[in-house]
Amino acid sequence: LDATGVASYDFDLRWDLGPRTLPPGAVALHVGSIGAALAPGREAVADLVDQAVAAGLPVSFDPNARPAFTPDRAQAWAD
């Protein structure tokens, strides 16, 4: 917290999930904004979403956007 009580954050993440498959018996999939936006792991998250949709499972998304990870708004929407 700074002198006025405002929080600031520094993120130093490496996100390399690698290929995954949904576990047998999965009933839903939930993904978050950091995992879905931060390369190279986002490709694996997108693939899991595709798998869930193909299996007819509900998918939820936490859009807790972090401008530090997606400073280019147009690119973030395109991804």
PARONU-414304 format. One record per atom (N, C-alpha, C): residue number from 1; chain; atom name; x, y, z. Coordinates in steps of 0.2 Angstrom, whole numbers. Layout:
<rs>
NUM|A|CA|X|Y|Z .
...
</rs>
This chain:
<rs>
1|A|N|4|-6|0 .
1|A|CA|0|0|0 .
1|A|C|4|6|0 .
2|A|N|2|11|-4 .
2|A|CA|6|17|-4 .
2|A|C|4|22|2 .
3|A|N|6|28|2 .
3|A|CA|5|32|8 .
3|A|C|-3|34|8 .
4|A|N|-7|33|3 .
4|A|CA|-14|35|3 .
4|A|C|-18|28|3 .
5|A|N|-15|23|4 .
5|A|CA|-18|16|5 .
5|A|C|-20|13|-1 .
6|A|N|-17|15|-7 .
6|A|CA|-19|12|-13 .
6|A|C|-14|6|-14 .
7|A|N|-17|0|-16 .
7|A|CA|-12|-5|-17 .
7|A|C|-9|-5|-24 .
8|A|N|-4|-8|-25 .
8|A|CA|-1|-9|-32 .
8|A|C|2|-16|-32 .
9|A|N|3|-19|-38 .
9|A|CA|5|-26|-38 .
9|A|C|10|-26|-44 .
10|A|N|15|-31|-43 .
10|A|CA|19|-33|-48 .
10|A|C|18|-41|-49 .
11|A|N|18|-42|-55 .
11|A|CA|17|-49|-57 .
11|A|C|23|-52|-61 .
12|A|N|25|-57|-59 .
12|A|CA|31|-60|-63 .
12|A|C|29|-68|-63 .
13|A|N|25|-69|-69 .
13|A|CA|23|-76|-70 .
13|A|C|25|-79|-76 .
14|A|N|26|-86|-76 .
14|A|CA|28|-89|-82 .
14|A|C|22|-95|-82 .
15|A|N|19|-95|-87 .
15|A|CA|13|-99|-88 .
15|A|C|13|-104|-94 .
16|A|N|16|-110|-93 .
16|A|CA|17|-114|-98 .
16|A|C|13|-121|-96 .
17|A|N|7|-121|-97 .
17|A|CA|3|-127|-95 .
17|A|C|4|-133|-99 .
18|A|N|5|-132|-105 .
18|A|CA|6|-138|-110 .
18|A|C|-1|-142|-111 .
19|A|N|-1|-146|-116 .
19|A|CA|-7|-150|-118 .
19|A|C|-10|-153|-112 .
20|A|N|-17|-153|-112 .
20|A|CA|-21|-156|-106 .
20|A|C|-27|-159|-110 .
21|A|N|-30|-164|-106 .
21|A|CA|-36|-167|-108 .
21|A|C|-41|-166|-102 .
22|A|N|-47|-165|-103 .
22|A|CA|-52|-165|-98 .
22|A|C|-52|-172|-94 .
23|A|N|-52|-172|-88 .
23|A|CA|-52|-178|-84 .
23|A|C|-59|-182|-85 .
24|A|N|-59|-188|-85 .
24|A|CA|-65|-192|-86 .
24|A|C|-70|-190|-80 .
25|A|N|-76|-189|-82 .
25|A|CA|-81|-188|-77 .
25|A|C|-82|-180|-76 .
26|A|N|-78|-176|-80 .
26|A|CA|-78|-169|-79 .
26|A|C|-86|-167|-80 .
27|A|N|-88|-162|-76 .
27|A|CA|-95|-160|-77 .
27|A|C|-95|-152|-79 .
28|A|N|-90|-149|-78 .
28|A|CA|-90|-142|-80 .
28|A|C|-82|-140|-81 .
29|A|N|-81|-134|-83 .
29|A|CA|-74|-131|-84 .
29|A|C|-75|-124|-82 .
30|A|N|-70|-121|-77 .
30|A|CA|-70|-114|-76 .
30|A|C|-63|-112|-77 .
31|A|N|-62|-106|-81 .
31|A|CA|-56|-104|-82 .
31|A|C|-55|-96|-80 .
32|A|N|-49|-94|-79 .
32|A|CA|-48|-87|-76 .
32|A|C|-45|-83|-82 .
33|A|N|-45|-76|-81 .
33|A|CA|-43|-72|-86 .
33|A|C|-35|-72|-87 .
34|A|N|-31|-73|-81 .
34|A|CA|-24|-74|-82 .
34|A|C|-22|-80|-86 .
35|A|N|-25|-85|-84 .
35|A|CA|-23|-92|-88 .
35|A|C|-26|-92|-95 .
36|A|N|-31|-88|-96 .
36|A|CA|-34|-88|-103 .
36|A|C|-30|-83|-107 .
37|A|N|-26|-78|-104 .
37|A|CA|-23|-73|-108 .
37|A|C|-16|-73|-109 .
38|A|N|-13|-77|-104 .
38|A|CA|-5|-77|-104 .
38|A|C|-2|-82|-108 .
39|A|N|1|-80|-113 .
39|A|CA|5|-85|-117 .
39|A|C|11|-88|-114 .
40|A|N|13|-94|-115 .
40|A|CA|10|-99|-120 .
40|A|C|5|-103|-117 .
41|A|N|3|-103|-111 .
41|A|CA|-2|-107|-108 .
41|A|C|-9|-106|-110 .
42|A|N|-10|-100|-113 .
42|A|CA|-17|-99|-115 .
42|A|C|-20|-104|-121 .
43|A|N|-15|-106|-125 .
43|A|CA|-17|-111|-130 .
43|A|C|-20|-117|-127 .
44|A|N|-17|-120|-121 .
44|A|CA|-19|-126|-118 .
44|A|C|-26|-124|-115 .
45|A|N|-27|-118|-112 .
45|A|CA|-33|-117|-109 .
45|A|C|-39|-116|-114 .
46|A|N|-37|-113|-120 .
46|A|CA|-42|-113|-126 .
46|A|C|-44|-120|-128 .
47|A|N|-39|-124|-128 .
47|A|CA|-40|-131|-130 .
47|A|C|-45|-135|-125 .
48|A|N|-44|-133|-119 .
48|A|CA|-48|-136|-114 .
48|A|C|-55|-134|-115 .
49|A|N|-56|-127|-116 .
49|A|CA|-63|-124|-117 .
49|A|C|-66|-128|-123 .
50|A|N|-62|-129|-129 .
50|A|CA|-65|-132|-135 .
50|A|C|-67|-139|-133 .
51|A|N|-63|-143|-129 .
51|A|CA|-65|-149|-127 .
51|A|C|-71|-149|-123 .
52|A|N|-72|-145|-118 .
52|A|CA|-78|-144|-114 .
52|A|C|-84|-143|-118 .
53|A|N|-83|-138|-123 .
53|A|CA|-89|-136|-127 .
53|A|C|-91|-142|-131 .
54|A|N|-86|-146|-134 .
54|A|CA|-88|-152|-138 .
54|A|C|-91|-157|-134 .
55|A|N|-89|-158|-128 .
55|A|CA|-92|-163|-124 .
55|A|C|-99|-160|-121 .
56|A|N|-101|-154|-122 .
56|A|CA|-108|-152|-120 .
56|A|C|-107|-149|-113 .
57|A|N|-101|-148|-110 .
57|A|CA|-101|-146|-103 .
57|A|C|-101|-138|-103 .
58|A|N|-104|-136|-97 .
58|A|CA|-104|-129|-96 .
58|A|C|-97|-126|-95 .
59|A|N|-96|-120|-97 .
59|A|CA|-89|-117|-96 .
59|A|C|-90|-110|-93 .
60|A|N|-87|-109|-88 .
60|A|CA|-88|-102|-85 .
60|A|C|-81|-99|-85 .
61|A|N|-81|-92|-86 .
61|A|CA|-75|-88|-87 .
61|A|C|-75|-82|-82 .
62|A|N|-69|-81|-78 .
62|A|CA|-69|-76|-74 .
62|A|C|-65|-70|-77 .
63|A|N|-68|-65|-79 .
63|A|CA|-65|-60|-83 .
63|A|C|-61|-55|-79 .
64|A|N|-58|-57|-74 .
64|A|CA|-54|-52|-70 .
64|A|C|-48|-49|-74 .
65|A|N|-50|-45|-79 .
65|A|CA|-45|-42|-83 .
65|A|C|-39|-39|-79 .
66|A|N|-33|-40|-82 .
66|A|CA|-27|-37|-79 .
66|A|C|-23|-33|-84 .
67|A|N|-24|-27|-85 .
67|A|CA|-20|-23|-90 .
67|A|C|-13|-24|-90 .
68|A|N|-10|-26|-85 .
68|A|CA|-3|-28|-85 .
68|A|C|-1|-34|-90 .
69|A|N|-6|-38|-90 .
69|A|CA|-5|-44|-95 .
69|A|C|-8|-43|-102 .
70|A|N|-12|-39|-102 .
70|A|CA|-15|-37|-109 .
70|A|C|-16|-30|-110 .
71|A|N|-10|-27|-111 .
71|A|CA|-10|-19|-112 .
71|A|C|-13|-17|-118 .
72|A|N|-13|-21|-123 .
72|A|CA|-17|-20|-130 .
72|A|C|-24|-22|-130 .
73|A|N|-29|-18|-129 .
73|A|CA|-36|-20|-128 .
73|A|C|-38|-24|-134 .
74|A|N|-36|-21|-140 .
74|A|CA|-39|-24|-147 .
74|A|C|-36|-31|-147 .
75|A|N|-30|-32|-146 .
75|A|CA|-27|-39|-146 .
75|A|C|-30|-44|-141 .
76|A|N|-31|-41|-135 .
76|A|CA|-34|-45|-130 .
76|A|C|-41|-48|-132 .
77|A|N|-45|-44|-135 .
77|A|CA|-52|-46|-138 .
77|A|C|-51|-51|-144 .
78|A|N|-46|-50|-148 .
78|A|CA|-45|-54|-153 .
78|A|C|-43|-61|-151 .
79|A|N|-39|-61|-146 .
79|A|CA|-36|-68|-143 .
79|A|C|-42|-72|-140 .
</rs>
